[in-house]
Amino acid sequence: MKARAGIAVLGWLFLSPGLLHGQEWVQITPADGGAPLHRSRAAAIYDPRGHRMVVFGGTSPLGKLNDVWALDLQTNRWIELTPPTDGPTPEPRLTPSTVYDPQGHRMVMWSGQGKEGVFFNDIWAFDLAAHTWTELTPADPKPNKRYGTVSILDPQSRNMAVFAGFTDEGRFGDTWRFDMESGAWTRIFENEGPGRRCLHSASLDRARQRMIIYGGQRSGPLGDIWAFDLSAHTWTELTPADSPPGRFFASQVYVPYNDRAVIFGGNLGEDIRTAEVWAFDLKTNTWQQLSPQGNPPPERDGAVAIFVEAEGRMVVFGGGGAGVKLYNDTWSLNGLSPPAPTAVEESALPGRFALFQNYPNPANPSTTIAYDLPSPTYVRLDIYDLLGQEARQLVDQAQPAGRWSISWDGTDAEGRRAASGVYLYRLETREGAQTKKLVLVR
């Protein structure tokens, strides 16, 4: 397992969920140095090794872009990663679609709309260590040229799943997969499931291995929400009767702790933007509007967003306001999931790797598990029954040094109540693994 690179001297102390006071908007003021141009309809990924947001392309006052920038989330400094022009580089474009490929430590990008309305279906890989582009050349069949599509990476199969989009031939409702190993496209559906659309948003429902797509545009803004099962290759509509107004060019992230898809902003139609934040509970299929504290970002669409799981926050960059207004500001929506971070001095960091007994024990029905990390590392924390079958994965991410705590609500990955009995919880890091027992009582 690989530790996150670039950790500074400060660690993090993570408090228990009960100490959270809700969400809060905080504008990130970049440190000295350059910053990306104002832009909308770019693409972004979270680079967990570098603890940074990486942004590519978009449309700006100077036209379409193909530059690459990284925001260091530890120092709040922007660094341009754009390689020299004498190497291979994608054409400038808006609405490119990107995913992070952890095995190759690269950003994989495809599609978009370029200068003079030209559409693309090319696919490129940006090496996040060498800062170089490589064009991938899959054979036919492959998706047609388009913009306004979505993609997510299925970590189990290492396939990129994509859905729908728009070209001069009209909107599409097709579903494809791109295999990172073989470099081949496979079409799953031609026009089945959510229906033709563009300008929608997507995230990966990690608990159930599904692609969640929301909204978009057809003859007007759409407000439906669907799930694509990445194993069974089936579409399921999740739209409840009580839903927010439809929108397109919204930003979406997945919050694994409380199993929610969170959307920000978007265009409600007729040039009406919003700064609303809504959370869709994937256990109950219900919407809840969030009301973060602090001053929110100005209303916008076409912003990019990432979720930083180790810090429980969504980071938002850029977007477009009413008329032709464009932004290059950066915002952090803190407190989307516990534990919430507070910086502590290096001397206060744990001296050893340790997993503590859960409390309360027996759990009835929830319990808290705490552990110490003396240095940054990649962490897995799983609950197993006595037969060795996984009941719930609680953590699967890079985490800074510090004391962590997380709650288990006594449910499995499908949201079902686990049976009473004895369970094992196992913590694995590069320092080793520890296992303890807990008792669940109903």
N, C-alpha and C positions, 0 to 999 in steps of 0.2 A: 504494500500500500504506500502511496506517495503522500508526503506531507505538503501542506500549502507553503509555497515559497513566499519570500518577502515579508516575513513577520517582523515587526519592529520590537524594541525593547519592552514595550508595554504588553501585558497580557490582558485577559478579560475575566471578570468575575460575573458569572451568570446567576441571576436571582431566580427564585421559584416563581411559578405562574401567578401565585396569589399577590405578588408585589407589583404586578403590572397595573398601570392606570389608563389603559386604552391606547389608541393610536395617536400619533402626532406627526404633523408635517414639519419638516425642517429643511430649509434651503441650504444646499451645500455650496459654500463659497470656495471656488478653486484657489489653490495656493498660487504663488507667483509662477509665471510661465505662460505659454500659449494656451489656446482653447479652440475647439472646433468652431467652424462657421455656424451661424444660425441655420437650422435645417428642420425639415419634417420628412416623415415617411422613410426614415433610415432603417437600419437593422442593428441589433445588438445581442451579445451573448455575455454570460458571466464566465470569466476565466478563474476557476477555483485555485489553480496553482499560483497565479499571480495576484489573486484577490483584487480583481479589477473588472470594470465594465469595458467591453470592447465594442466600438461603434463603427459601422461601415456605411458609406454612401448616403443617399437621401437627396432631397432637392433644397437648394439654397438660393439666395438672391443672385448668385453667380451662375445658376443653372444646376444641372445634375452633377453629382459628386461620386468619386470612387476612392476617397481617402479613408484611412484607418486610424482611429484614435483610441487610446486607452486611458480610463480614469482610475488611478490608483486609489482604492477605497480606504487605504490606511492613511495616506498623506493628502488626499483630495487634490492631486496634481494630474493634469492632463499631459499626456505624452503622445506625439504623433508617431505612428508606426508605419506610415505609408512607405513602401519600398521605392527605390530609385526608378525613374521612368524607363530605364533601359532594359528592365526585366519584364516578364509577362505580367500583365495587370488586367483585371476585368474592366469592361467599359463602364463609364459613369452611369448611374441609374437610381431610380427611386423604387420603393417597396421591394428591395431584395429580400430574400428569405434566408435566414441563417440558423445553424445549430452548432453547439459545441460538441466536438468529438473527443472525449477524454483519452481514448486509447492513442490517438494520433496527436494529441494536444494541438488541435487545430480548429479553426472556424471554417465550417463548410457553408458555402453560399451558392444559391442558384436563383434564376429568374429575375424579373424586374422590368422596368420600362426606362429606356434610354433617351438620348437626344432625338428630337424630331419624331417622338412617339414610337420609336423602334422597340419591339418586345424581345425578350431574351428567354432562352431555356438552357443556357450554358451553366455549368457547375464548376466551381473553383474551391480550392482549399488554401487557407491562409495559415502558414506555420507560425504559431504564437511564440516560438522561441527564436526562430531565424528571421521572422518578419518578411517572409517571401510568399508569393502566390504561385500555385501550380494549377493549371487547368486540367480537369478530369475529362476524359473523352469516352463516355459510355456509348455503346452501340445501340442501334434501334432494337426494340421500340423505346421511346422516351416521351415524356409529356410535351405537348405543344408549347410554343412560346407564350408567355403570359406575364401579368403583373397582379399584385393584390392577392397573392396566395398565402398559405401558411404551411409551416413545417415544424415537426418536433423529432427528437431522436429517441428511438426505442432502445434503451440501454441493454436489454436482454439479447436482442437479435442484432444490435448495432446497425439497424436500418433507420433511414430517415423517412418518416411518413409525411405525405403532403396531400393537401386537399384544395380543389377548386381554384378559381382565379378568373381573370378577364383578358381577352385579346381583341384585336380588331375583328375576329370572327364571332365575338360574343362571349358571354359568361359560360363557365364550365362547372360541372359538379362531379368531376372525376377524383378518384383516390389512387395514389401511387405509393410505391416504396422504392427507396434507393439503398442498395446494399453497400455499406462502406468497405466490406472485404472484397467482393467480386467487382464492384464498380458497375453494377447492372441495375437498370430500372425494371420494375414489374408493375403492371397496372392491375389493381385490385377490383375497382368498379369504374364503369364508364359514367353513369349518371344515376347513382343510387344513394339513398340516405338523405342528408340535409337539403339537397337540391342545389341548383346553380346559384353561385354568388361570387362576390369578390370583397376585398377590404375587411374581411372578418379577422378574428384573433384566435390564438390557440395556446394551450399549455399541455404539459404531460401530467396526467393523474397517475402519480407514481404508485399509489396504493393498489390500484387495479390494472395497471398497465394499459391505460386508455389515452387517446388524444381527445381533449375537450376543445370543441370549437364553439365560438359564440358570435352571434350577430353578423354584421356585414351589410352588403347592399345588393339588391336585385332591382326592382322598380322603385325602391325606397329603402329606408333603414330597416334592418331585420333585428328581432329581439329573441330569437330562439337559441337554444343551447343543446348540443348533441355530444355523444361520446362514441368514439371509434375504438372497439376492442382490438388491440394490437396482436393478440394471439388468435382469436376466433374470426377476425376480419368481418365484424358486424357493426352496423350503426344502430344506436338507440337514442331516441329523443328524450331529453330530460326536462323540457320546458314546463315549468309549473304555471298554473292559471294566474298567479300573482307575480308579475315580472316587471322589471324596469322598462322604460321606453326603449325601443330599438335604436341601434346606433352602429356606425361603422368607423373604422380607424381608431377603435379603442385599443388600449394596452391590456395585456392579460398575463398574470403569473399564477403559479400553483404554490399554495402554502401547505406543506405536508403535515405540520404539527396538528392543525385542526381540520385538515382535509378539505380545503376550500380553494376554489378558483376565484381570484380577485381581479376585477377590471377597474381601469381608471380612464376617465376622459372619454373622448369620442365625439362624433358628429351626429346630431339628432336629426339632420336633414335641414334644408333651407338655410345652410350656412350657420346653423346654431351649434356651437360647441358647448361642452360641459366639463367640469372638474370633479364630477361625482365619483365616489368610490363605492363599489358594490362587491359583496362577497357571496358566492354561490356555494352552499353547503352540499358536498357531494355524497354525504350520508343520507340526508333527508330531502335532497333536491328542492331546496328553498333558497330564495334570495334574501339578503339583508343589506340595507344601505348602511355604510359606515359613516361616522361623523367624527373624523379626526380632529384633535385639538390643533392649535396653531393656525397661522395664515396659510391657506392652500395655494397651490400653483394657479396662475391664471387659466381660464377655460381654454381647452385645446383639443386637437385631434392629432393623430399621426406621431405621437411621442413613442419612444422606445422605453421598455422597462425590463428590469431583471429582478429576481428575488435572491437575496443573500441569506441563505438559511441559517448560517452560523450566527447571524446578527438579527434575525427576525425582521428584516426590513425590505421594502421594495424601493429600488432606485430608479428614478424617471429622468430622462433627458430629452430636451428639445420638443418639437411639435409645432403645429401651426394654429394661430388664432383666427379671429374673424377677418375676412378679406384676405390680404396677402401677408399678414403678420407672421413672422417666424421667430422661434426661440432657440437659444443655446444655453438655457439655464438648466440646473440639475437639482433635483429634489429627492429627499429621503422620507418615505412614509414608515416611521418607526413603530414598533410594537405590534406588528401583524401576527407574531407568534412568540410565545415565551421560549426559552428564557431571555430576558432583556439584559443587555450588557451595560456594565459600568467599568471604566478603566481602573486598574489597580497597579501599584508599583511592582517592579520585578521581584523585590524582596518578599512580597506577599503571595507570590505564585506558589503552587504546591511543589513540594520537594520530591514527590514520588508518584508513580502511577497507582491509583487505588480505586476500587469499586466498593461502595458502601451498602450496608443493608438497607433495603427499602423501608419506607415509613409512610403510613402505618403498616404494620404487618401483624395479623392478616389484613389484607386489603378488602374494603367493603364500601363501594366496589372499586375505588381508585386508590392509587398509591404513587409515591414519588421515589425516584431512583436518582442518587447523586454519585458523581465520580470526579476524580482529580486527574488532570492532564498536566504533567510538568513541562511539556513542550508541545508546540503545534504538531498535529498528527491527523491522520484520517481515522474516523471512528465508526464502528458498527455496534449497535446495541439492539439485541433481539430478545424476544420472549419465546420460550419453547415449552411444550408440555413434556411430561415424563417419558413419552415415546420418542422424543427428539424432533417432533414436528413443530415448525415455526408457527406460533400463534399471532405474533405481531412484530414488525420491525419498527423500532422507535427512532433510530438514528442511523444515517448512512451518508456521511459528509465529512469534509475537512473542518476541524475546529481549532481555534487558538488555545494556548495554554490557559488554565484556570480551573475553577471548580464549577461543574455543570450540574444542573438538576432538571429532570424531565418527568412528567406525569404519565402514567398508563391508566386509562379509564376502564380497563377490564374488557375491552372489545378487541375483536380480531381485525384483520386487514379489510374485511368486508363490512365492518361496522356492526357485526353480530356480537351479542354478549357471550363472553367465554364462560365455560362451565366452572363451577366451584372446584377447587382442588389445589394441588401443589404444582408450581411452575418454576422453571429455571430462567434466569435472565443472565445473558452473557455479553460482556464487553470485550471487543477486539480492537487493538491499536497496533502500531508498529512496535510498541514496547512489550507487547504480549497480550494475553487474554486472561480474564477472570470470570468466574461463574458463581452465582449465589442462588439460593432458593427463596421463593415467596409463596404465600398462601393467599388464594382468592376465595372469599366467602360471599355468597349471595344471600 
